[in-house]
Amino acid sequence: MQLTLWTYEGPPHIGAMRIATAMRGLHYVLHAPQGDTYADLLFTMIERRDARPPVTYTTFQARDLGADTAEIFKEAVRLAYARFRPQAMIVGASCTAELLQDDPAGLARALDLPIPVIPLELPAYQKKENWGAAETFYRLVRALSAPPAPRAPRARPSCNLLGPTALGFRHRDDLREVRGLIERLGIDVNVVAPLGATPADLARLGEADFNVVLYPEVARSAALWLQKAHGQPFTDVVPIGVGATRAFVEQVAGLAGVDPAPVLDAEGSRLPWYSRSVDSTYLTGKRVFVFGDATHAIAAARVAKSELGFCVVGLGTYARDFAREVRAEAEAHGIPALISDDYLEVEAAIAAAQPELVLGTQMERHIAKRLGVPCAVISAPMHVQDVPARHAPQMGFEGANVLFDTFVHPLMMGLEEHLLSMFREDPEFHDGVAPSHLGGRPHAAPEPAVPVAAPVAAAASAVTWAAEAERELRKVPFFVRGKARHNTERFARERALPLITVETLYDAKAHFSR
């Protein structure tokens, strides 16, 4: 176990809670100590849900450890059933309660409730949140789906949409986009799960002709079981980006035996138009570092390179269960993959790569801010600003428009900031001149603060920057400023120069320009 300030994923029972909160008619009894109820805030504050998660905590205290904590759990199960009357129940233990070894599964069976009770064994000290969500969904599907039976003939093919959960990155909006694509192809949606589904809906999963896996981290294991038990094939293309969405439509149409042309001919995305325009040449070759869960990181890297002309200089994930897929994608970009859940290691990799744009999680947003690099959030973990009230999908053709805005706007705003910096010393526009409508009288301008070097860069450098050199460095465009700083410090260290002056800055520029 590692003591850390930040973590990319919570323990596996948080993943189980995401499934329970996404569904209707399902209740989760969690054997957990007092204080673990903080998890409710993830949904009510970040996702801004209007109801608490359907979770009952045993909330045992320290003084209870000398008594019968098993009886506390059984009483919590009885009360939860009496109060909520769910169609089904899942039971398990948090990481702390796991140490008590009270066996929630056996205790729940002993109560003989008149509903399905699905026990969860989620090893909190070996696995994490996404695995917990996938395992919970798999257990529910396996326990609640009806036995295989011949499918009744129907006029239109049908499919299940699997994977969207509560507290998922844009899952609500992605679902709306993908459902629209499916329906325009003339395919019926049988069940969407877990988001919005009931235990009774899971019993109908076998009625569909095939399954659409939107988020492999959550739904792939369940889809594999449905393929084995019900003979249902499933999709393996995630429709993020124009190219992937077209491939997804073709794959779905092939599984359903329908014509994809009507949907493909009316894609309506502005991303390809911009990529062919003259304005897009400003973006060509921009260095981008991508990090997040496997699904979004792989998709973002492909969109950045193939659809916007960026150069991917870093790609990684915290999802170790999908390390093979991320390594394969990184190899296609000619770079090594970063597989780590240590944000300090991620920060060091970003600083070393000197990107002009970071695409990542809320962790990378903070890292990029410290390093002075633009950043866009493309993956969980996220914060409240990444759960917009408006429709903002990542998937589908409209999702490609959202991605275009997400990737391009930080760079464009950075260019604006650079232009403002360029003219800051202009005789007419510099900070010491009042606005022209006020007569242009000069006023005292505060001395600009000297930027503090990023922690990673500071640790690697023993040289000091003079205030005038720092001010001169700020005139360098933001997208190469990091490289200029790195090269100048390297130049100074090689020559044992303890202080970097303006002359040192220009000497380094001349040296590396040869």
Residue pairs with C-beta under 8 A, 6 or more apart in sequence:
1 125
2 342
4 342
4 343
5 343
6 343
6 363
7 341
8 318
8 341
8 343
8 361
8 363
8 381
9 128
9 129
9 130
9 318
9 319
9 341
9 381
10 39
10 128
10 129
11 94
11 95
11 122
11 124
11 128
11 129
11 132
12 122
12 123
12 124
12 127
12 128
12 129
12 131
12 132
12 135
13 30
13 32
13 92
13 93
13 94
13 95
13 120
13 122
13 124
13 132
14 39
14 42
14 129
14 132
15 122
15 128
15 129
15 130
15 131
15 132
15 133
15 134
15 135
15 136
16 28
16 30
16 90
16 92
16 120
16 122
16 132
16 133
16 135
16 136
17 28
17 30
17 39
17 42
17 53
17 55
17 166
18 129
18 133
18 165
18 166
18 167
18 168
19 26
19 133
19 136
19 137
19 140
19 165
19 166
19 194
20 26
20 27
20 28
20 53
20 54
20 55
20 90
20 136
21 43
21 49
21 53
21 54
21 55
21 165
21 166
21 167
22 164
22 165
22 166
22 194
22 195
22 196
22 197
23 193
23 194
23 195
23 196
23 197
23 198
23 199
24 196
24 197
24 198
25 86
25 87
25 88
25 198
25 199
25 200
26 54
26 86
26 87
26 88
26 89
26 90
26 140
26 198
26 199
27 54
27 55
27 56
27 80
27 81
27 84
27 86
27 88
27 89
27 90
28 53
28 54
28 55
28 56
28 89
28 90
28 91
28 92
29 55
29 56
29 58
29 73
29 76
29 77
29 80
29 89
29 90
29 91
29 92
29 104
29 108
30 36
30 55
30 56
30 57
30 58
30 91
30 92
30 93
30 94
30 97
31 58
31 60
31 69
31 73
31 76
31 91
31 92
31 93
31 94
31 97
31 100
31 102
31 104
32 57
32 58
32 59
32 60
32 93
32 94
32 96
32 97
33 59
33 60
33 61
33 94
33 96
33 97
34 59
34 60
34 61
36 57
36 59
36 94
36 96
37 57
37 59
39 53
39 55
40 52
40 53
40 55
42 167
43 49
43 52
43 53
43 166
43 167
44 52
45 384
46 167
46 382
46 383
46 384
46 387
47 166
47 167
47 387
48 384
48 387
49 166
53 166
54 84
54 86
56 76
56 77
56 79
56 80
56 84
57 76
58 69
58 72
58 73
58 76
58 97
60 69
60 72
60 97
64 72
65 100
69 97
69 100
69 102
70 102
70 103
70 107
73 102
73 104
73 107
74 107
74 108
74 110
74 111
77 89
77 91
77 107
77 108
77 111
77 113
78 111
80 86
80 89
81 89
81 113
81 115
86 115
86 199
87 115
87 116
87 198
87 199
87 200
88 115
88 116
88 117
88 118
88 140
88 144
88 199
89 108
89 113
89 115
89 116
89 117
89 118
90 117
90 118
90 119
90 120
90 136
90 139
90 140
91 104
91 105
91 107
91 108
91 117
91 118
91 119
91 120
92 104
92 119
92 120
92 121
92 122
93 100
93 102
93 104
93 122
93 124
94 124
95 124
95 125
98 123
98 124
98 125
104 119
105 119
105 121
108 117
108 119
109 117
109 119
111 117
116 143
116 144
116 199
118 139
118 140
118 143
118 144
120 135
120 136
120 139
122 132
122 135
122 136
127 135
128 341
130 217
130 218
130 293
130 319
130 321
131 321
133 165
133 217
133 218
134 217
134 218
134 219
134 220
134 221
134 222
135 221
137 162
137 165
137 193
137 194
137 218
137 219
137 221
137 222
138 221
138 222
138 225
140 194
140 199
140 202
141 193
141 202
141 205
141 222
141 225
141 226
142 222
142 225
144 199
144 202
144 203
145 202
145 203
145 205
145 206
145 226
145 229
145 230
146 203
146 204
146 205
146 206
147 206
148 206
148 229
148 230
148 231
149 206
151 206
151 207
151 209
152 207
154 188
156 186
156 187
156 188
157 186
157 187
157 188
157 209
157 210
157 255
157 256
157 257
157 258
158 187
158 188
158 189
158 190
158 207
158 208
158 209
159 182
159 187
159 188
159 189
159 190
159 208
159 209
159 210
159 211
159 212
159 252
159 255
159 256
160 189
160 190
160 191
160 192
160 193
160 205
160 208
160 210
160 211
160 212
160 226
160 232
161 175
161 178
161 179
161 182
161 189
161 191
161 192
161 193
161 211
161 212
161 214
162 193
162 211
162 212
162 213
162 214
162 218
162 219
162 222
162 223
162 234
163 171
163 213
163 214
163 215
163 216
163 217
163 218
163 219
164 171
164 172
164 174
164 175
164 192
164 194
164 195
164 214
164 215
164 218
165 171
165 194
165 195
165 215
165 218
166 195
167 380
168 195
168 215
168 218
168 380
169 293
169 296
169 378
169 379
169 380
169 382
169 386
169 394
170 392
170 393
170 394
170 395
171 195
171 214
171 215
172 195
173 391
173 392
173 393
173 394
173 399
174 214
174 393
174 394
174 395
174 396
174 399
175 192
175 195
175 214
176 391
176 393
177 393
177 395
177 396
177 397
177 398
177 399
178 212
178 214
178 239
178 395
178 396
179 189
179 192
180 396
181 239
181 245
181 248
181 249
181 252
181 263
181 396
182 189
182 212
182 252
183 189
184 262
184 263
185 249
185 252
185 253
185 256
185 258
185 260
185 262
185 263
186 256
186 258
187 252
187 256
187 258
190 204
190 205
190 207
190 208
191 197
191 201
191 202
191 204
191 205
191 208
193 201
193 202
193 205
194 218
205 211
205 226
205 230
206 226
206 229
206 230
206 232
208 232
209 232
209 255
209 256
210 232
210 233
210 234
210 235
210 255
210 256
211 219
211 223
211 226
211 227
211 232
211 233
211 234
211 235
212 234
212 235
212 252
213 219
213 220
213 223
213 234
213 235
213 236
214 238
214 395
215 238
215 295
216 236
216 238
216 294
216 295
216 322
217 293
217 294
217 295
217 319
217 321
217 322
223 232
223 234
224 234
226 232
226 234
227 233
227 234
233 255
235 248
235 251
235 252
235 255
236 251
237 244
237 247
237 248
237 251
238 244
238 248
238 295
238 298
238 299
238 395
239 245
239 247
239 248
239 249
239 395
239 396
239 399
240 295
240 296
240 299
240 300
240 303
240 394
240 395
240 399
240 400
240 403
241 271
241 299
241 302
241 303
241 306
241 307
241 399
241 400
241 403
242 267
242 269
242 271
242 272
242 303
242 307
242 397
242 400
243 302
243 303
243 306
243 307
244 299
244 302
244 303
245 267
245 269
245 395
245 396
245 397
245 399
245 400
246 264
246 267
249 260
249 263
249 264
250 260
250 264
252 260
253 259
253 260
253 263
267 397
268 397
268 398
269 397
269 398
269 400
269 401
269 404
270 401
270 404
271 307
271 308
271 400
271 401
271 403
271 404
272 307
274 280
274 404
274 408
275 307
275 308
275 309
280 308
280 309
282 411
282 415
283 308
283 309
283 310
283 408
283 411
284 309
285 309
285 310
285 311
286 309
286 310
286 311
286 356
286 357
286 411
286 479
287 310
287 311
287 313
287 353
287 354
287 355
287 356
287 357
288 304
288 310
288 311
288 312
288 313
288 314
288 355
288 356
288 357
288 358
288 359
288 407
289 312
289 313
289 314
289 315
289 349
289 350
289 353
289 355
289 357
289 358
289 359
289 360
289 364
290 297
290 300
290 301
290 304
290 312
290 314
290 315
290 316
290 358
290 359
290 360
290 378
291 297
291 314
291 315
291 316
291 317
291 318
291 338
291 346
291 350
291 358
291 359
291 360
291 361
291 364
291 379
292 300
292 317
292 318
292 359
292 360
292 361
292 364
292 378
292 379
292 380
293 317
293 318
293 319
293 322
293 379
293 380
294 317
294 319
294 321
294 322
294 325
294 326
295 322
296 378
296 379
296 394
297 315
297 316
297 317
297 326
297 378
297 379
298 315
298 325
298 326
298 329
299 394
300 359
300 378
300 379
300 403
301 312
301 315
301 329
301 330
301 333
302 329
303 400
303 403
303 407
304 310
304 312
304 359
304 407
305 311
305 312
305 333
307 400
308 404
308 407
308 408
310 357
310 407
312 333
312 335
313 335
313 353
313 354
313 355
314 335
314 338
314 349
314 350
314 353
314 355
315 326
315 329
315 330
315 333
315 335
315 337
315 338
316 326
316 330
316 337
316 338
316 339
316 340
316 346
316 349
317 323
317 326
317 337
317 338
317 339
318 339
318 340
318 341
319 326
320 339
320 341
323 337
323 339
326 337
326 339
327 337
327 339
329 337
330 336
330 337
331 337
338 345
338 346
338 349
340 346
343 363
343 367
346 360
346 363
346 364
346 367
347 367
347 370
347 371
347 455
347 456
348 456
350 358
350 364
350 367
350 368
350 371
350 373
351 371
351 454
351 456
351 457
351 482
354 482
354 483
354 486
355 373
356 373
356 374
356 411
356 479
356 480
357 373
357 374
357 375
357 376
357 407
357 410
357 411
358 364
358 365
358 367
358 368
358 373
358 374
358 375
358 376
359 375
359 376
359 378
359 407
360 367
360 368
360 375
360 377
360 378
360 379
361 377
361 378
361 379
361 380
361 381
361 382
362 377
362 381
362 382
362 383
362 386
363 381
364 375
364 377
365 375
365 377
367 375
368 374
368 375
369 375
370 454
370 455
371 454
371 456
371 457
371 482
372 451
372 454
372 478
372 481
372 482
373 482
374 410
374 411
374 413
374 414
374 478
375 410
376 406
376 407
376 409
376 410
377 386
378 394
378 403
378 406
391 398
392 402
393 399
393 402
394 402
394 403
411 479
414 478
414 479
417 478
418 477
418 478
418 479
421 474
421 475
422 475
423 429
423 430
424 430
424 431
425 475
427 433
430 445
431 445
432 442
432 443
432 444
432 445
433 440
433 442
433 443
434 440
434 441
434 442
434 443
448 471
448 474
450 465
450 467
450 470
451 470
451 474
452 458
453 461
453 465
453 485
457 485
457 486
457 489
461 489
461 493
462 493
463 489
463 492
463 493
463 497
463 498
463 499
463 500
464 498
464 499
464 500
465 473
465 499
465 500
466 499
466 500
466 501
466 502
468 501
468 502
469 500
469 501
469 502
469 504
469 505
472 502
472 505
473 481
473 484
473 485
473 488
473 505
474 481
476 484
484 505
484 508
484 509
487 508
487 509
487 512
488 500
488 504
488 505
488 508
488 509
489 500
490 508
491 497
491 504
491 507
491 508
491 511
491 512
492 498
492 500
492 504
492 508
497 504
